[in-house]
């Protein structure tokens, strides 16, 4: 199957943690396989490609097929100024030999192209060939965490445009200071299929959508800009009236409050992280250090801390692939393993790392369903899904009242993290001063600087108001981006360096 055709026609068991697929009856080897039958993918094609991949003695091989149709539409100055669709189709071939990985991919799903990619990936090994699977087992009972009323392939542009026009009008009406509104709407539909040398075939249809509103406000010749957006593995029904009203309300409020915002004093002080999007700090400064490949290589500060206390006993951290319709939800990871909730920190103790199949074999544990990749062009790595801290014993009011002088961080934009050591700098776009136990003046243009593991040790109060943020977060690692979710309850950190104005 070539790209032109597409446009014209519309290890062993230990490596996989002992996972065993469910046999679902017989099927002719030349018969198409699931969703990808439309592209000419058959069991024969899969079997022959896996045989070529194992021709030099690799321990294990898998194929990752992907089809994805992504559509984007932008509105600015009251009119659609950009709209386009991107189509991706291809297969990646991975061969594993020990801890080494050979990888190649092709955008052409023909026997010749796939065999060539397989032989390239096989070059990682150098030994006698291994037999590929003669029979396949197909997983049929995957979880259904993102069932849609209708797929995005059935939604017409005319159904999306009124949403953008309505948000544009509502943002101008919300505050007379709003001078410019920009909106972007994206959606995608498609599927992935994993077939491996143990005979497993796993397929998943994966939707995604996001909607962002950015506005510029003007007051007394001064301009401020901010934005708010939502995302999820959902269909058109995701954009309920309540959610659309929240997009406008938050985007306008986050922008206009900047006119009254000040810079806080610089220095070490207590910092309260607001529930929700403050989870970016948990994800970046702490979560990455718990991915098993960094620990297997000894580059993470957590490498020698497994089963040891790393936080107060009321701190519990989860990485979860099961939250229905969340951006970070998955029915199956990109190695064919069904994910669940993974308790990373339980009662303050680091209990496990986030594993793909290679790290799981190294640590002699089962994969945690965290083998993820950006696309068929990339090999999988241990990656987060939806990482959040569980509710604690305190209330948000208690936490704020406990701070004599500090800051409250409600909205982060960007930051930098040294994953190995956990050192970070994050930019706080919105927040408040805390003075004598009360939120007072709004703040902006603030950097907080610290070390993730040390900050985790200094988390001394955790509230009962966990919020999983709906923002369109994309996690970057080794040049790959994958969709994730994150969240946190209101949390107090005893002290962090705040880079505000000089006292």
N, C-alpha and C positions, 0 to 999 in steps of 0.2 A: 504494500500500500504506500504510494507516494503522496507527497503533499498536494500534487496536482489532482490525484484521485480523490483526496479528501475534499478539496474545494468543489470538484465537479459533482461529487455524490453527496453533497450535503455535510555446608558443614554437615553436618550430621545432626542427629536428634539433640545431642548435647549443646551444640551451638545455638539451637533454638529453644533451649530451656526445657526440652522434652515435650514441647507442644505437639499435640496430635490432632489432625484434622478429622472432620466427620465425613465419611464416605457417603456419597449421595447417588449411587447407582452408576450404570454404565452409559457411555456416550461414545460415538464413533470418533476416532482420532482426527478425522478430517472435518469434523463438525466445529463450527465457530464457538468460541468461549465467551459466554456472558455478554456484557456491554461491548467488548472489543471484537465480537464476531463481525460487526459492521465494517471493521477495518481489516478483515481477513485473518485474524488471529485464531489459530486452531491449536489443538493439543499436539499435533504433529510438528507444527512450527516451534512451539515451546520446547518440545522434547529434543528436537534437533539442535536448537540453539543452546540448551543446557549441556548437551553432549559436547558441543564445540567448546563451551566454557570450561568443561572439566577435562579437556583433552590433554592438559599438561600436569594433571595431578592435583588440582586445587582441592581443598578440603570441602568446599561448599560453594554454591553459586545461586544467585537469584536474578530474576528479570523483573524490572519495574516498568510497567506500561502506564502511560498517562495521556489522557485527552482532556484539554481544558479550553473552554471558550470564555474569554473575559471581555466584558463590555464596560466602557466608561463614558460618562456624559458630564460635562461641566457647564455651569451657567454663571455668567458674569455680566454686570451692567444690564440685568434684566433679560438677557438673551443667551441661548445656548451658543457657546463659542468653540466647543470642541466635543466631538463624539467619535468613538472608534471601537473596533472589535479586534481582539487578538486571538488567534487560534494556535494551540500547541498540540502536537502529537508526536510521540516518540517512545523509545524504550531504552532503559539503562541496563547494562549487564555488569553485575558485580561478581568477582571471584575472590574468595577468601582463602589465604594460605597462612596458617598460624595467626599472627596479629597483623599481617599485611593484607592490603586490599588492592586488587586490580580493578579498574573501572573504565568502561567505554560506553558510548551511547550512539544511537542513530535516530534520525527523524524519518527514516524510511522503513516501514514494517514489511520488508521483503525478506525472503529466506537468505539471499546473498548478503544483504546489508547487515542483517542480524548475526549471521555467522561470522562476518568480518569483525563486528564489534566484540563478539564473544571470544574470538581468537586473540584480539588485542588485550582484553581483560585477563585472559588466561596466561599471558606472558609473565604474570607475577609468580607463577609456579614453574617448576622444572622437574618433572618426574613422569612416571607412567600415567596414562589416562585413567580416569575413574568413570564408572558407569553412571549414567544419569537415570532418572526415574522412568520406569516402564508404565506405571499407572499413576494417576493423579487423584488426590482427595480435595474436594471442594468445600470450603467453609460456607455454609448457608445461614447459620444462626448468629450472624453478627448483631451487636446492639444497633438500635435505630435511634440515634441521638439528634438527628436533624431531618426529621420527616417534614416535607413541605406540602402545602396545599396545591402548589403548582411549581414546577421547575422553572428556572430563569430562562430556559430556552423557549418557554411558552409565553413569556411576558414581552409585550411590544413596547417600543420607545414611547408611544403615545400614552401608555399607562404610567410611565415614570415622570414625564414632563410636568404634569399638574402638581406633583409633589414638590419639585424644585421651584416652580413658580409660586406655589403657596408659601413655602419657606422664605423665599426672597421677599415677598410682600409682607409677611408677618414680621420679619426682622426689621424692616424699615418702620413699621408701625409700632414696634415695641419701644423704641426710643428715638426721639428726634435728632439725637447726635449721630446716629448711624449714617455714615456717608457712602459706604461701599459694601456690597455683599458678594461673596463668591461661594459657590456650591459645587460639590463634586459627588457624583453617584456612581458606584461601581457594583457590578455583580458578576458572578461566574458560575458556570456549571460544567460538569465533566466527571471523570472517573479515574480511579487508579486500579491496577491489578498487579498483584505480586504472585509470581510462580517461582518455586525454588526446587533445589535438587533433592529435597526430601519428598517431593511429590505434592506439596501443598499448592493450592490455588486460592487466593483470597482477593475479593473485589469489593470496592466501595465507591458509591456515587457521592460526590462531595460538593455541596453548594457553598457560596460565600457572598456576602454583600456588605457594603459600607456606604455611609452618607456623612459628609462633612459640611459644616457651615463656618466660614471665616468672615469676620466683619471688621471694618475699619470705622472708628468713631472719631469725631472731631469736636473739640471744645476750646474756645478762645484761641484758635490758631494752633492748637496742639493735637496731634493725632496719636491714637493707640490702636493696637490690633490684637485680636485673640481669636480663638476658634473652639469649636466643640464638635465631636462626632461620635457615631455609634457604628458598631459592626457586629456581625454574627453569622453563623452558618444557618441561614434562614431565608425565607422567601419574601414576596412582596407584603405578606401579612405582618412582617416584622415592623413595618412602618405604621404603627397604630397612631391614633390621634395624640395620645398621651406622650408617646416617644417623640413625635415630631414637635409637639409643644415644648418638650424638655430641650430639644436641640436648640430651638430659638432662644428660649429663656437663658440657658447656660452660656451660649455663645455671646449674647448681648451683655449679660451681667458680668462675665469674666473680662469683657473688653472695657466697659464703661467704668468699672471700679478702679481701673488703672489710673484714671485721672486724679483720684484721691489717695493713691498709694504712695508710700514713702519707702526708703531703704532703712532696714533695721541697723542697729549698731553691730559692728563686727566683733567676733570673739567666740569663745566657748560658751555654750548655753544649752539649756534643755530645748529639745525640738519635739513638737507634737506633729505626727503624720496623720492627716485626715483619712478617714475611711475611703476606700476606693482606689483612685488612680495613683495614690502614694505607693501602691504595690510595685511601681516601677523600680523603686529602690530595693525592695525585697528581691525582685526578679534579677536585676542587673548586678547588684553588689554582693548578693548571697547565693541566689539560685544557680548561677553559672558555675560557681565553685563546687556545687554538688553534682554536676554532671560527671559521669564516671570516667570519661576519657581523660579529663584533666587530672583526676585522682590516680588513674592507672599509670599515667606518665609522671606522676609526682609533682605536677606544676600547680596544683591547687593547695591552698592553705589548709583545706579539710582532709588532705590525703591520709593523715595519721590520726584523725579524730573520730573514726567510725566507732559507734557504741560508747562515746564519751559525752559528757555534758558540754554543750556549747552555748546555752542560754538559760534563763530562769525557767523553773518547772512549769510555769503557766504558758510557755511559748510552744506552740505546735504549728508546724509548717507542712503543707500538703502540695503535691503536684498532681493534678487531676485531669484526666481526659474525658470525664463522664458528664460534665455539666451540659445539659441539653441546650443546643443552639448557640453555645458560647463559641467565640472565634477560635479558641484553643481546643475545642472538643474534637475528638476523632473516634470513629468506630473501630478503626484498626490503624496501627502505625505503619510506617513505610517499609517495614520488614515483614508485615503480615501478622504481627502479634496484637492481640486484643488488649487494649489498655484498661486500667482501672485507676483507683486512687492510690497514690504512693505516699505513704507517711514518711517524710524526710526527717523531720524533727518531732519527737514525741516526748512530751513532758521535759523539754529542754535538752534531750539526748539525740544526737545524730544517729539515725537508725539504718539508713541505707543511702545509696547514691542513685542517680537516674541512669538506667542501663539501656543500651542497645544490645544486640546479640553478641557482639565481640567482647564488650566489657563484661557482660554477664558470664560468658565462658571463663574469662580471666578470674573473676571473683567467685566462680562456682555457685552462681545464683541464677534464678530465672530472669529473663528480660522483664523490664517494668513497662514495656510498651512505649518507650521514649526514643525509638529509632526513627528519626525524621529527616526529611530532605526537602530542599526547595522545589525540585522538579526531577524529571528523569535524567537531567544532565548532571546530577550530583549523587554521590554516594551518601548513605544515611550516617548520621552522627547522633549521639545522645543529646536530646534537646528537650527543653521544657514544653509543657502544654498550657495548663492553667495553674499558675503557682500562687498560693495565697496562705495567709496566716489565719488559723482558726480563732473564733471569738475567745476572749479571756474573761477574767472575773470582775473587771472594772466597768464603769460607765464613762461615756465621753465627757460628761459634766465633771465627774470626779477627776479625770485626767487634766482637764483645763484648769480646774480650781487648784490643782496641786502645784502649778507653775507660778512662781513669783515674777520671773522675767525670762521670756523666751520667745520663740516664734511658732506659729501654726502654719504648716505647709499643706495647701489644698490642691495645687495644680502644678505638675512638673512638665517641662518641655523636653530638653535634651540633657545629655550628660556623657561622661567618659568613665570607663571602668578598666582597671588592670585586673583581669580575671584571676590570674595566679595569686596575687597578694590580696586582692579584694579592695584596693584603694579606689576611691571614686570621687568625682565631682559632679553634682547635679544642679541644674538651673531651676529655680522655683519661679514660676510665672505669676502665681497668685498665692496669697496667704495673709496672715494677720500677725500683728504683735500680740503677745500675751503679757499683760501687766496686772500684777496682783490678782491672778487667778481669773482674769476675764479677757476675752478677745476685744481688742481695741482698734487701732488703726490698721487699714489694709497695707500690705507690703508688696513690693515687686523688685525685680532685678537683683535677686539674691542667689548666691551660690552656697550650697552646703558641701562640706569637704570632710571626708572621713575614710574609714576602713570598714568594709562590710561585716566581717566576722566580729570586729570589736564593737561595732554598732549593735549587732545582734546581742552581744553580751550585756550591752547597756540598756536594752529594752526592759524597762522596769515596771511598766503598766500596759496592759492590753485590754481594750474595751470589748463590749459584747455586740458591736454593731458592724460585723463583717459586711463589706460590699464588694462584689465581683464587678470590676469596671467593664463597661461595654465598649471602650475605645478600640480603635483599629490598630492594635499593637502588632508590630512585626519584629521578631527577634533576629538579630544578626549574629552569625558565627561562622568563621572560616569562609567568608564570602558568600554564605547562604542566608536567605531570609525565610522564616516560616511564621505563619500566623499563630499568635499566642494570646492568652488572657491572663489577667492578674488581679489581685485584690488584697485587701488588708482591712482589719478593723482600725479604729482610732488607736494609736500607739504612742506612748511617750518614750523617747530616748533620753537618758539622763544628761548627755552632753554630746554635741556635735559642733565642729567649727563652722561658724556662719561668716561668710564673706560679704558683709554689708559695708556700710560707710564706717570710717574711723570714728571712734567715740569722741 
